Amino acid sequence: MNPPIVLQFEGASVASPVEGAPSVTDIDWQVLEGECWVIGGLQGSGKSAVIEAAAGLRATPRGCVRLFGSDPALLTGTEAQALRQRVGLVFEGSGRLFGGLSVLENLTLPLRYHEDLSPEDALERIIPLLEAFDLQPVAGLLPRQLGYGFSKRVALARALVLRPEILLVDDPLGGLDAAQARTLRRLLMQLNHGHPWLGKRPVTLIITAEELRPFLNLAGRFALVENRRWTRIGTRDELLECRTAGVLELLADHSDHPQA
């Protein structure tokens, strides 16, 4: 029996974040539980808008998006909130951490807000996460005091606090040096295979990237957003056999991001 479908786009167009800019159109896409997808695309292609729509944060003027079989747009109140909490989202760049809160406060905030935990109980809950991501040395720092690599790891950790079943990660390797990229890629692989923080339960992983080669040994499925158009490519072998210009550009060898 095939794993269940956890995310589905049906004839969907995703609204652009820029007023007047075209949407990403004609998205038909199914993601099965436990899969790892990488969506390739150049900057401004619309790939970030696609995963924001998957998280229920961006409108779909046409078609629909279903999470775990439900359309978030048709839910209200606690039902919608419960559905979205099953999905973690890591924004691109420094992850939109709250600048006035320390690393520790950024990580405990989801527990205090959604589960009404005290600061002490929230801290006790996230100590294993701090240890798993080697964040103890920076726990008391503000985001502006962090290096870029640490910012990316903190943003990833914050998206995992509520132990989501789907993790959406927007351009995780952008701006990182080779060592930092290896560290983050290793964490993503562990999460997809079953990380101790998630009770060894594999997380369904969807990543956007401007370079595809660093993910050849991580992802099982690939797609492309080019000129605001969605193209499902398929497996690693199908990706490597694809000769379209857009795919070849994203597969160009970049020595600063060697394969895992």
Secondary structure as UniProt FT lines:
FT   STRAND          5..14
FT   TURN            19..20
FT   STRAND          24..32
FT   TURN            33..34
FT   STRAND          36..40
FT   TURN            43..44
FT   HELIX           47..54
FT   TURN            55..56
FT   STRAND          62..67
FT   TURN            68..69
FT   HELIX           72..74
FT   HELIX           77..84
FT   TURN            85..86
FT   STRAND          87..90
FT   TURN            93..96
FT   TURN            99..100
FT   HELIX           103..114
FT   HELIX           119..132
FT   TURN            133..134
FT   HELIX           136..138
FT   TURN            139..140
FT   HELIX           143..145
FT   HELIX           148..160
FT   TURN            161..162
FT   STRAND          166..170
FT   TURN            172..175
FT   HELIX           178..193
FT   HELIX           196..198
FT   TURN            199..200
FT   STRAND          204..209
FT   HELIX           213..215
FT   TURN            216..218
FT   STRAND          221..226
FT   TURN            227..228
FT   STRAND          229..234
FT   HELIX           236..241
FT   HELIX           245..250
FT   TURN            255..256
//
